[in-house]
Amino acid sequence: MSGPVIRQLDQATINQIAAGEVIERPASVAKELIENAIDAGADLIRCEVTTENGAITRIRIVDNGCGMSSEDAAIACLPHTTSKLRTLDDLSTIRTMGFRGEALASIGAVSTMMLVTRQKGSATGTRVAIRGGVISEVAEAGSALGTTVTVDDLFFNTPARKKFQKSQKTELGHLYGVVERIALANPGVGFRLVLNRRGRITTQRSSDKRDTIVGLFGPELARGLIPVSATEGPVRIEGFISPPAISRLEPYQVHLSINRRDIYNRALLNAIREGYGTLLPRDRYPVAFLDLTIDTALVDVNVHPAKRQVRLDQEQTVTAAVTAMIRAALEHADLLYRPVTYHPTALETEGVEETNAPYARGTGAPRTGGTPSPRLQQTTAPRRLTTQQIRLTSRPTFSREEGVPGRTPLPAMRVLGQVANTYLIAETPDQTLCLIDQHAAHERILYDQLRRDRTIQTQELITPVLLTVTPQEAEAVREATPIFEREGFRIEEFGKETFAVYAVPVIFGRIEDPEQVREIIAGVISEEPGDHTATRDAITSRVACRGAVKAGAVLTNEQGGQLLAQLAATEDPYTCPHGRPTVIRFTPEQLAALFLRT
C-alpha cells in the first residue's frame, strides 16, 4: 500500500504562497509598508527607490511613527502576527490599513529585508534581518524614532515571479500610482517619493485634501474642483469633484477611499457617475477625489489579499446616498441645470475627408502648416456636413454581399433619414428596420482603416502642446513612446513630468487643448502597462473615436448610404472598437408585436 498522497506543506512553501497572494510586484511592497507606517501613526513617510540595470533593486520606507520594542519587532516579522486583531469579532470593526499580519513576513519570505525601529522612551532601537523568510539577526541598533524597512533582492528565491515582472518604467508607474492613491486617501500624512535620490512625488501634511491634489495634479485642476461635504443615511462624504466641463473617457481619475483606505468599487463608481445625470455623456467620467466614511459593520475589506476591493452591506442604500450627495453638490454649485456648452473641434467643422486624406491610395503629402481655426462658440443650429466631408477615401475590398469570412455580413440597406442628428434610419430588403449610431459606425470604419494601413501620415503642430502629467502618467508615456511614434504621434520630454507634443496623426485633427492628448494617455494607463498590443489597440481606438463623425452632425441620405457602404467593409460592422453596438434591428415580426398586431 502506497504512502499518503496528501501532506502538510513546509513552512517555507507556506510563506512563499502567502507572499504570492500579497506581494505581486515592487509596488505591493511599497503599499504594505506605507500602510503599516500609517497604522503606526506616522505623519511623514519617505519612500526611497533605487534602480540599476533596468530594474528596481531597493525599496526603503522611512516613517516617524510610534516604532516597536525589540520583542515586538521580532514577532512582527513572523507569519500571522498582528496588533490589530484580538478576536474574530474584530474583523467586522477594522479601521486600520493592515490587519492580516502577513505584510512583513510575506515581504521577508521573498527578499532580503532589514527592519530598524525605535519607540518613544527607548534609548536604542532594534534591527531585525530576514532573508528568504529566515530571521538571521535581532540586535540593538541606533535608530531615529519610528521605523525604517529596507527591501533588497526582491523575488530572489522565486524566479518565476521575478521573470514575470514588467519593465522598469512599468513597475515604477505602478509604484507611483500606489503612493498617489494612498496620499489622496490620507491628506494628513506628508509623502515624499525619491527615485535614485531625485524627488518624484512630494505632498505636504494638511487638513485640506485640496493641498494634496495640488501637490499631485497641479493647481490648475485643483482650482476648478467642486467641494463635496455631506451626510446621507449611513454615509459621510468629503472631497472634491470636477465640473462637467472636466471629464475623462476612462474612470482612472476617480479616486475613492472608504474610511481612509484607497478602494475600487464598481457600484460606487457608477453611483458617482449617476449623480451627474445628463451633465456628462454616457461614455464620460468625472474627476473625483472622495473619501467615504461608513460604519465598519457595513464594509467587508477582507475579500481580496490586496484589500483594495471591498464588499458593501446595504449596497443599494449606500450608492443611492452617494448619488444624491453628488447631485446636491452640483446643485449647490449651480451646475445641475446649467446647459453644457458644446465646443466643436476643428475636425468637426472642417470635415472628415480632409483629415482622412492621407489614408487614400496614392495620396500625396499630408496637410501641414496653416493657421489654427479659432474655437467656435455654441450654436443652436445643427452642424451640417457636405457630401464631400462624409465621403471616406478608402474603398471596400469586397462587396457587402461577399462579406468577410467568419463574420455575419452587414445586409444591404436603404437609408430613410436621421433621428436627433445622431441615428440613421434604414430598411433592409426583407423590411427589417435598422437604427445606426453614426458616430459608432464611423468609429469602426476609421479603426479598421488605421489598423489596416500602417503608413500613418502625421502633421506637425505649429505650436507644440505642453502636457504636464503625474509621475504615474509620465512613466506610462515613457513606456509607450515607441508605440505612440508608430501611431503617428511625436512626443518628447520637456522637463519634469512635462511632455511636448510636436506631431499627431492627420486624422486626429488640430490640437488646441492638451486634454485631447490626455484622453489618449488615459487609454494607455487603463491598459496593463507593458502590454504593447493592448496599448497600441487603446491608442488606435481613441484616435478613431476622435476622428469619427460626432452625434449632432446632420447627414443626408446619400451621406448615410456612403457611411453604411464603408461599414459593410469592416471586419466587425456590428460593434464599435469599444464594444458598443453600431446597428440595432427590428424585424417586421418584432414591429408587429410592439404595435400589438400579432
C-alpha positions as CSV (number, residue, x, y, z in Angstrom):
1,M,0.0,0.0,0.0
2,S,1.4,3.4,-1.0
3,G,2.0,6.2,1.5
4,P,-0.3,9.2,2.0
5,V,-0.9,11.4,-1.0
6,I,-2.0,14.5,0.9
7,R,0.7,16.0,3.2
8,Q,1.2,19.3,5.0
9,L,3.4,21.9,3.3
10,D,6.6,23.0,4.9
11,Q,6.7,26.5,6.4
12,A,8.9,27.9,3.7
13,T,6.5,26.9,1.0
14,I,3.6,28.3,3.0
15,N,5.3,31.6,3.4
16,Q,6.0,31.9,-0.3
17,I,2.4,31.1,-1.2
18,A,1.3,33.8,1.2
19,A,3.8,36.2,-0.3
20,G,2.5,35.4,-3.8
21,E,-1.0,36.5,-2.7
22,V,0.1,39.8,-1.1
23,I,3.4,40.7,-2.9
24,E,2.9,40.7,-6.6
25,R,5.5,43.4,-7.6
26,P,7.6,46.2,-6.1
27,A,4.5,48.4,-5.8
28,S,3.0,45.8,-3.5
29,V,6.0,46.1,-1.1
30,A,5.6,49.9,-1.0
31,K,1.8,49.6,-0.4
32,E,2.1,47.2,2.5
33,L,4.9,49.1,4.2
34,I,3.3,52.5,3.8
35,E,0.0,51.2,5.2
36,N,1.9,49.8,8.2
37,A,3.5,53.2,8.7
38,I,0.1,55.0,8.6
39,D,-1.2,52.5,11.2
40,A,1.8,53.3,13.4
41,G,0.7,57.0,13.5
42,A,3.3,58.4,11.1
43,D,2.5,61.8,9.6
44,L,5.7,61.8,7.5
45,I,6.6,58.9,5.2
46,R,9.5,58.7,2.8
47,C,9.7,56.1,0.0
48,E,13.2,55.7,-1.4
49,V,13.5,53.7,-4.6
50,T,16.8,52.6,-6.3
51,T,17.1,51.2,-9.8
52,E,20.0,49.5,-11.6
53,N,20.3,47.9,-15.0
54,G,16.7,48.5,-15.8
55,A,15.1,47.1,-12.7
56,I,14.1,48.2,-9.2
57,T,16.7,46.9,-6.8
58,R,15.8,48.5,-3.5
59,I,12.8,49.9,-1.7
60,R,13.1,51.7,1.6
61,I,10.2,53.1,3.6
62,V,11.1,55.5,6.4
63,D,8.4,56.7,8.8
64,N,8.2,58.8,12.0
65,G,5.5,56.6,13.6
66,C,5.4,55.1,17.1
67,G,8.0,52.4,16.4
68,M,8.3,49.0,18.1
69,S,10.0,47.4,21.0
70,S,12.7,44.8,20.5
71,E,10.3,41.9,21.3
72,D,7.5,43.2,19.1
73,A,9.9,43.9,16.2
74,A,10.9,40.2,16.1
75,I,7.4,38.9,16.4
76,A,6.0,41.3,13.8
77,C,8.2,39.6,11.2
78,L,6.6,36.2,11.8
79,P,3.6,34.9,9.8
80,H,0.1,35.8,11.0
81,T,1.1,38.1,13.8
82,T,-0.8,41.4,14.3
83,S,-1.6,44.1,16.8
84,K,-4.9,44.9,15.1
85,L,-7.0,41.8,16.0
86,R,-7.7,40.0,19.2
87,T,-10.9,38.0,18.4
88,L,-12.8,37.0,15.3
89,D,-15.4,39.7,16.0
90,D,-12.7,42.4,15.5
91,L,-12.7,41.6,11.7
92,S,-16.1,43.4,11.5
93,T,-14.8,46.6,13.0
94,I,-11.5,47.0,11.3
95,R,-10.4,50.7,11.0
96,T,-6.7,50.2,10.3
97,M,-5.0,49.8,6.9
98,G,-3.4,46.4,7.6
99,F,-4.6,43.7,9.8
100,R,-3.8,40.2,8.5
101,G,-0.3,40.0,9.9
102,E,1.1,39.0,6.5
103,A,3.0,42.0,5.2
104,L,6.4,41.8,6.9
105,A,6.6,38.0,6.8
106,S,5.5,37.9,3.2
107,I,8.0,40.5,2.1
108,G,10.8,38.9,4.1
109,A,9.9,35.5,2.5
110,V,10.8,36.6,-1.0
111,S,13.6,39.2,-0.3
112,T,16.4,40.3,1.8
113,M,14.8,42.6,4.4
114,M,16.1,44.8,7.1
115,L,13.8,46.4,9.8
116,V,15.2,49.1,12.1
117,T,12.8,50.6,14.7
118,R,12.8,52.6,17.9
119,Q,9.8,53.6,20.0
120,K,9.5,56.7,22.2
121,G,11.3,56.3,25.5
122,S,13.8,53.8,24.3
123,A,17.5,54.8,24.2
124,T,18.3,52.4,21.4
125,G,16.5,50.8,18.6
126,T,16.2,47.3,17.2
127,R,17.5,45.8,14.0
128,V,15.9,42.6,12.5
129,A,17.4,41.0,9.4
130,I,15.5,38.4,7.3
131,R,16.4,36.6,4.1
132,G,14.0,34.2,2.4
133,G,11.8,34.0,5.4
134,V,14.5,33.2,7.9
135,I,15.3,35.7,10.7
136,S,19.1,35.9,10.8
137,E,19.6,38.7,13.3
138,V,17.8,40.5,16.1
139,A,20.1,43.1,17.7
140,E,20.3,46.6,19.2
141,A,20.9,49.4,16.7
142,G,21.0,53.1,16.6
143,S,17.8,54.5,15.1
144,A,15.6,57.6,14.9
145,L,12.1,57.4,16.3
146,G,9.9,55.4,14.0
147,T,10.6,52.5,11.6
148,T,12.7,52.0,8.5
149,V,12.3,48.9,6.4
150,T,14.8,48.2,3.5
151,V,14.0,45.6,0.9
152,D,16.6,44.2,-1.4
153,D,16.8,41.3,-3.9
154,L,13.0,41.1,-4.3
155,F,11.9,37.7,-5.6
156,F,15.5,36.3,-5.5
157,N,14.1,32.9,-4.4
158,T,11.0,32.9,-6.7
159,P,12.5,33.1,-10.2
160,A,9.1,32.6,-11.9
161,R,7.6,35.6,-10.2
162,K,10.8,37.7,-10.9
163,K,10.7,36.6,-14.6
164,F,7.1,38.0,-15.0
165,Q,7.9,41.4,-13.7
166,K,7.4,44.1,-16.3
167,S,9.9,46.8,-17.4
168,Q,11.4,49.3,-15.0
169,K,9.1,52.1,-16.4
170,T,6.0,49.9,-15.9
171,E,6.9,48.9,-12.4
172,L,7.7,52.5,-11.4
173,G,4.3,53.5,-12.8
174,H,2.6,51.0,-10.6
175,L,4.6,52.2,-7.6
176,Y,3.9,55.9,-8.3
177,G,0.2,55.0,-8.5
178,V,0.2,53.4,-5.1
179,V,1.8,56.4,-3.5
180,E,-0.6,58.8,-5.2
181,R,-3.7,56.9,-4.2
182,I,-2.6,56.4,-0.6
183,A,-1.6,60.1,-0.3
184,L,-5.0,61.2,-1.6
185,A,-6.8,59.0,1.0
186,N,-4.6,60.4,3.8
187,P,-4.0,64.1,3.3
188,G,-2.9,64.4,6.9
189,V,0.2,62.5,6.1
190,G,3.1,64.1,4.2
191,F,4.7,61.8,1.5
192,R,8.0,62.0,-0.4
193,L,9.0,59.5,-3.1
194,V,12.6,59.7,-4.1
195,L,13.9,57.8,-7.2
196,N,17.7,57.4,-7.2
197,R,18.0,60.4,-4.8
198,R,15.8,62.6,-7.0
199,G,12.4,63.7,-5.8
200,R,9.4,62.5,-7.8
201,I,6.4,62.9,-5.6
202,T,6.0,65.4,-2.7
203,T,2.9,66.2,-0.7
204,Q,2.6,68.2,2.5
205,R,0.6,67.0,5.5
206,S,-2.5,69.1,5.5
207,S,-6.1,69.1,6.8
208,D,-7.3,70.0,3.4
209,K,-7.3,67.4,0.7
210,R,-7.1,70.1,-2.0
211,D,-3.5,70.7,-0.9
212,T,-2.6,67.1,-1.7
213,I,-4.4,67.4,-5.0
214,V,-2.3,70.4,-5.9
215,G,0.9,68.5,-5.0
216,L,0.0,65.6,-7.2
217,F,-2.0,67.1,-10.1
218,G,-1.1,70.8,-10.1
219,P,-3.1,74.0,-9.1
220,E,-4.9,74.3,-12.4
221,L,-7.0,71.2,-11.9
222,A,-7.4,71.8,-8.2
223,R,-8.6,75.3,-8.7
224,G,-11.8,74.3,-10.6
225,L,-12.9,71.5,-8.4
226,I,-16.3,71.5,-6.6
227,P,-16.2,70.7,-2.8
228,V,-18.5,67.9,-1.5
229,S,-19.3,67.6,2.2
230,A,-22.5,65.9,3.2
231,T,-24.1,63.1,5.2
232,E,-26.9,61.0,3.9
233,G,-28.1,57.8,5.7
234,P,-25.1,55.7,6.7
235,V,-22.6,57.6,4.5
236,R,-20.5,60.7,5.1
237,I,-18.7,62.0,2.1
238,E,-15.9,64.5,1.9
239,G,-13.8,65.6,-1.0
240,F,-13.9,67.2,-4.5
241,I,-15.5,66.5,-7.9
242,S,-14.9,68.2,-11.2
243,P,-17.4,70.4,-13.0
244,P,-19.0,68.7,-16.1
245,A,-16.6,70.6,-18.4
246,I,-13.7,68.5,-17.0
247,S,-14.2,64.8,-17.8
248,R,-12.4,61.7,-18.9
249,L,-13.0,58.8,-21.2
250,E,-11.8,56.4,-18.5
251,P,-12.5,56.4,-14.8
252,Y,-8.8,56.3,-13.9
253,Q,-9.0,59.7,-12.2
254,V,-11.9,58.8,-9.9
255,H,-10.1,58.3,-6.6
256,L,-12.2,56.7,-3.9
257,S,-11.4,55.8,-0.3
258,I,-13.5,54.3,2.5
259,N,-12.5,55.1,6.0
260,R,-9.2,56.4,4.6
261,R,-8.5,53.1,2.7
262,D,-8.0,53.5,-1.1
263,I,-10.5,51.2,-2.7
264,Y,-12.1,50.3,-6.0
265,N,-15.8,49.5,-6.2
266,R,-17.8,49.5,-9.5
267,A,-21.1,50.2,-7.8
268,L,-19.7,53.3,-6.1
269,L,-18.1,54.5,-9.4
270,N,-21.5,54.2,-11.1
271,A,-23.2,56.0,-8.3
272,I,-20.8,59.0,-8.7
273,R,-21.4,59.0,-12.5
274,E,-25.2,58.8,-11.9
275,G,-25.0,61.9,-9.7
276,Y,-24.1,63.9,-12.8
277,G,-27.2,62.7,-14.7
278,T,-27.2,64.1,-18.2
279,L,-24.5,66.7,-17.5
280,L,-22.0,64.1,-18.7
281,P,-22.3,61.9,-21.9
282,R,-22.8,58.3,-21.1
283,D,-19.2,57.4,-22.1
284,R,-17.5,60.1,-19.9
285,Y,-16.4,60.1,-16.3
286,P,-15.7,63.0,-13.9
287,V,-12.5,63.6,-12.0
288,A,-13.2,62.9,-8.3
289,F,-11.3,62.8,-5.0
290,L,-13.7,61.4,-2.4
291,D,-13.4,59.8,1.0
292,L,-16.4,58.0,2.3
293,T,-16.9,57.3,6.0
294,I,-19.1,54.3,6.5
295,D,-19.9,52.2,9.6
296,T,-17.3,49.4,9.5
297,A,-20.0,46.9,10.0
298,L,-21.2,47.7,6.5
299,V,-17.8,47.3,4.8
300,D,-16.1,44.0,4.3
301,V,-12.4,44.7,3.4
302,N,-11.4,41.1,3.8
303,V,-12.5,40.0,0.3
304,H,-9.1,40.3,-1.5
305,P,-5.5,39.9,-0.4
306,A,-4.6,43.4,-1.5
307,K,-7.5,44.8,0.4
308,R,-8.4,47.3,-2.3
309,Q,-11.7,45.7,-3.4
310,V,-14.4,45.9,-0.8
311,R,-17.9,44.4,-0.3
312,L,-20.7,46.7,0.9
313,D,-23.6,45.6,3.0
314,Q,-26.8,47.6,2.1
315,E,-25.0,48.5,-1.2
316,Q,-28.2,49.9,-2.7
317,T,-28.7,52.3,0.2
318,V,-25.0,53.4,0.2
319,T,-24.9,54.0,-3.6
320,A,-28.2,55.9,-3.6
321,A,-26.8,58.2,-0.8
322,V,-23.6,58.8,-2.8
323,T,-25.6,59.7,-6.0
324,A,-27.9,62.1,-4.0
325,M,-24.9,63.9,-2.4
326,I,-23.1,64.3,-5.7
327,R,-26.2,65.7,-7.3
328,A,-26.7,68.1,-4.3
329,A,-23.1,69.4,-4.6
330,L,-23.7,70.1,-8.3
331,E,-26.9,71.9,-7.5
332,H,-25.2,74.0,-4.8
333,A,-22.6,74.9,-7.4
334,D,-25.4,76.0,-9.8
335,L,-24.4,73.4,-12.3
336,L,-27.1,70.8,-12.4
337,Y,-29.5,72.8,-14.6
338,R,-26.9,74.8,-16.5
339,P,-26.8,73.7,-20.2
340,V,-23.5,72.2,-21.2
341,T,-21.7,74.4,-23.7
342,Y,-20.6,72.5,-26.8
343,H,-17.3,73.4,-28.5
344,P,-17.0,71.7,-31.8
345,T,-13.4,70.6,-32.6
346,A,-11.6,71.7,-35.7
347,L,-12.2,68.2,-37.1
348,E,-15.9,68.5,-36.9
349,T,-16.0,71.9,-38.6
350,E,-13.5,71.1,-41.3
351,G,-15.0,67.7,-42.1
352,V,-13.8,64.1,-42.4
353,E,-12.3,64.0,-45.8
354,E,-9.5,66.5,-45.1
355,T,-8.3,64.6,-42.1
356,N,-8.6,61.2,-43.7
357,A,-6.9,62.1,-47.0
358,P,-3.5,60.5,-46.2
359,Y,-5.1,57.1,-45.9
360,A,-6.3,57.1,-49.5
361,R,-4.4,55.2,-52.2
362,G,-1.9,57.5,-54.0
363,T,-2.5,60.4,-51.7
364,G,0.3,63.0,-51.6
365,A,2.0,64.6,-48.6
366,P,-0.1,65.3,-45.5
367,R,-1.5,68.8,-44.9
368,T,0.8,70.8,-42.8
369,G,1.1,74.4,-41.7
370,G,-1.8,76.9,-41.9
371,T,-3.4,78.9,-39.1
372,P,-5.4,77.0,-36.4
373,S,-9.1,77.8,-36.6
374,P,-10.5,79.6,-33.6
375,R,-12.6,77.8,-31.0
376,L,-16.2,78.1,-32.2
377,Q,-18.9,79.3,-29.9
378,Q,-22.0,77.2,-29.1
379,T,-24.7,77.4,-31.7
380,T,-28.3,76.3,-31.8
381,A,-28.2,75.4,-35.5
382,P,-27.3,71.8,-36.3
383,R,-24.0,71.1,-37.8
384,R,-24.4,70.1,-41.5
385,L,-21.7,68.2,-43.3
386,T,-21.4,68.2,-47.0
387,T,-21.3,65.1,-49.2
388,Q,-17.6,65.5,-49.7
389,Q,-17.0,65.8,-46.0
390,I,-18.6,62.4,-45.1
391,R,-17.2,60.6,-48.1
392,L,-14.5,58.2,-47.0
393,T,-11.5,57.7,-49.2
394,S,-10.5,54.0,-48.9
395,R,-12.6,51.7,-51.0
396,P,-14.0,48.4,-49.8
397,T,-12.0,45.4,-51.0
398,F,-15.2,43.3,-51.2
399,S,-18.9,43.8,-51.8
400,R,-21.3,43.8,-48.9
401,E,-22.8,40.6,-50.3
402,E,-19.5,38.8,-50.1
403,G,-18.7,39.8,-46.6
404,V,-15.7,38.7,-44.5
405,P,-15.1,35.0,-43.8
406,G,-16.0,34.2,-40.2
407,R,-18.4,37.0,-39.6
408,T,-22.0,38.0,-40.3
409,P,-22.1,40.4,-43.2
410,L,-24.0,43.7,-42.9
411,P,-27.1,43.5,-45.2
412,A,-27.8,46.0,-47.9
413,M,-29.7,49.0,-46.5
414,R,-31.7,51.9,-47.9
415,V,-31.3,55.0,-45.7
416,L,-34.6,56.6,-44.9
417,G,-33.5,59.5,-42.8
418,Q,-31.9,60.6,-39.5
419,V,-33.2,60.9,-35.9
420,A,-31.8,63.5,-33.5
421,N,-28.9,64.2,-35.9
422,T,-27.4,61.1,-34.3
423,Y,-29.0,57.9,-35.6
424,L,-29.6,56.8,-39.2
425,I,-32.8,55.1,-40.1
426,A,-32.6,52.4,-42.7
427,E,-34.5,49.5,-44.2
428,T,-33.2,46.2,-45.5
429,P,-34.7,44.2,-48.5
430,D,-36.5,41.9,-46.0
431,Q,-38.2,45.0,-44.5
432,T,-36.1,44.9,-41.3
433,L,-35.9,48.4,-39.7
434,C,-32.4,49.4,-38.6
435,L,-31.1,52.2,-36.4
436,I,-27.5,53.0,-36.9
437,D,-25.4,55.1,-34.4
438,Q,-23.5,57.3,-36.9
439,H,-20.6,58.0,-34.5
440,A,-20.1,54.4,-33.5
441,A,-20.3,53.3,-37.2
442,H,-17.7,55.8,-38.4
443,E,-15.5,55.0,-35.4
444,R,-15.5,51.3,-36.5
445,I,-14.6,52.4,-40.1
446,L,-11.7,54.6,-39.0
447,Y,-10.4,52.0,-36.5
448,D,-10.2,49.3,-39.2
449,Q,-8.5,51.8,-41.6
450,L,-5.9,52.7,-39.0
451,R,-5.1,49.0,-38.3
452,R,-5.0,48.0,-42.0
453,D,-2.9,50.9,-43.3
454,R,0.2,51.2,-41.1
455,T,1.7,54.1,-43.2
456,I,0.1,56.6,-41.0
457,Q,0.7,60.2,-42.0
458,T,1.5,62.8,-39.3
459,Q,1.1,66.5,-39.1
460,E,3.5,68.8,-37.4
461,L,1.9,71.2,-34.9
462,I,2.6,74.9,-35.4
463,T,2.9,75.3,-31.6
464,P,3.8,72.2,-29.6
465,V,1.3,71.3,-27.0
466,L,2.8,71.0,-23.5
467,L,1.3,68.4,-21.3
468,T,2.0,68.2,-17.5
469,V,1.2,64.8,-16.0
470,T,1.6,62.9,-12.8
471,P,4.6,60.7,-12.2
472,Q,2.5,57.6,-12.9
473,E,1.3,59.0,-16.2
474,A,4.8,60.1,-17.1
475,E,6.1,56.5,-16.8
476,A,3.2,55.3,-18.9
477,V,4.1,57.8,-21.6
478,R,7.8,56.9,-21.5
479,E,6.9,53.2,-21.8
480,A,4.6,53.8,-24.7
481,T,6.7,56.3,-26.6
482,P,7.7,53.8,-29.4
483,I,4.1,52.9,-29.8
484,F,3.0,56.5,-29.9
485,E,5.5,57.1,-32.7
486,R,4.2,54.1,-34.7
487,E,0.7,55.5,-34.4
488,G,1.7,59.0,-35.7
489,F,2.5,60.9,-32.5
490,R,5.8,62.6,-31.7
491,I,6.1,63.2,-28.0
492,E,9.3,64.3,-26.2
493,E,10.1,65.0,-22.6
494,F,10.1,68.7,-21.8
495,G,11.1,68.9,-18.2
496,K,10.0,67.1,-15.1
497,E,6.7,65.2,-15.8
498,T,6.1,67.5,-18.7
499,F,5.9,66.4,-22.3
500,A,5.8,68.3,-25.6
501,V,3.6,67.0,-28.4
502,Y,5.1,68.0,-31.7
503,A,3.1,66.0,-34.1
504,V,-0.1,63.9,-34.2
505,P,-1.8,61.7,-36.8
506,V,-3.6,63.8,-39.5
507,I,-6.8,62.0,-38.7
508,F,-6.6,63.4,-35.2
509,G,-7.1,67.0,-36.4
510,R,-5.7,70.1,-34.9
511,I,-5.0,70.1,-31.2
512,E,-5.9,73.2,-29.3
513,D,-6.4,71.6,-25.8
514,P,-3.9,69.4,-24.0
515,E,-6.8,67.4,-22.7
516,Q,-7.2,65.9,-26.1
517,V,-3.8,64.2,-25.8
518,R,-4.5,63.3,-22.1
519,E,-7.5,61.3,-23.4
520,I,-5.1,59.1,-25.4
521,I,-2.8,58.7,-22.4
522,A,-5.8,57.7,-20.3
523,G,-6.4,54.8,-22.6
524,V,-2.7,53.8,-22.2
525,I,-3.0,53.9,-18.4
526,S,-6.2,51.9,-18.3
527,E,-4.5,49.0,-20.0
528,E,-2.0,46.8,-18.2
529,P,1.3,48.6,-18.5
530,G,3.9,46.8,-20.6
531,D,1.2,45.1,-22.7
532,H,2.2,46.7,-26.0
533,T,-0.6,45.0,-28.0
534,A,-3.3,46.4,-25.7
535,T,-1.6,49.8,-25.6
536,R,-1.4,50.0,-29.3
537,D,-5.1,49.0,-29.6
538,A,-6.1,51.6,-27.0
539,I,-4.3,54.4,-28.9
540,T,-5.8,53.3,-32.2
541,S,-9.4,53.1,-30.8
542,R,-9.1,56.6,-29.3
543,V,-7.7,58.1,-32.4
544,A,-10.6,56.6,-34.3
545,C,-13.1,58.0,-31.7
546,R,-11.5,61.4,-32.0
547,G,-11.8,61.4,-35.8
548,A,-15.3,60.0,-36.2
549,V,-18.4,62.0,-37.1
550,K,-20.0,63.1,-33.8
551,A,-23.5,62.9,-32.6
552,G,-25.4,66.1,-33.7
553,A,-23.9,66.2,-37.3
554,V,-26.6,66.4,-40.0
555,L,-26.2,63.7,-42.6
556,T,-28.1,63.5,-45.9
557,N,-29.4,60.1,-47.1
558,E,-26.6,60.0,-49.6
559,Q,-24.0,60.5,-46.9
560,G,-25.7,57.9,-44.7
561,G,-25.6,55.4,-47.6
562,Q,-21.9,56.0,-48.1
563,L,-21.3,55.5,-44.4
564,L,-23.1,52.2,-44.4
565,A,-21.2,51.0,-47.5
566,Q,-17.9,51.6,-45.7
567,L,-19.3,50.0,-42.5
568,A,-20.1,46.9,-44.5
569,A,-16.4,46.6,-45.5
570,T,-15.2,46.4,-41.9
571,E,-14.3,43.2,-40.0
572,D,-16.9,43.7,-37.3
573,P,-19.6,46.1,-38.6
574,Y,-22.0,45.5,-35.6
575,T,-19.8,47.0,-32.8
576,C,-17.5,50.0,-32.4
577,P,-14.0,49.4,-31.1
578,H,-15.2,50.0,-27.5
579,G,-17.8,47.3,-27.8
580,R,-20.9,49.5,-28.3
581,P,-23.4,48.4,-30.9
582,T,-23.5,50.2,-34.2
583,V,-26.7,48.7,-35.5
584,I,-30.0,47.8,-33.8
585,R,-32.5,45.8,-35.9
586,F,-36.3,45.4,-35.7
587,T,-37.8,42.6,-37.8
588,P,-41.3,43.0,-39.2
589,E,-42.5,40.5,-36.6
590,Q,-40.9,42.5,-33.8
591,L,-42.5,45.7,-35.0
592,A,-45.9,44.0,-35.3
593,A,-45.5,42.7,-31.7
594,L,-44.7,46.2,-30.5
595,F,-47.9,47.5,-32.0
596,L,-49.9,44.5,-30.7
597,R,-50.7,43.4,-34.3
598,T,-49.9,39.7,-33.7
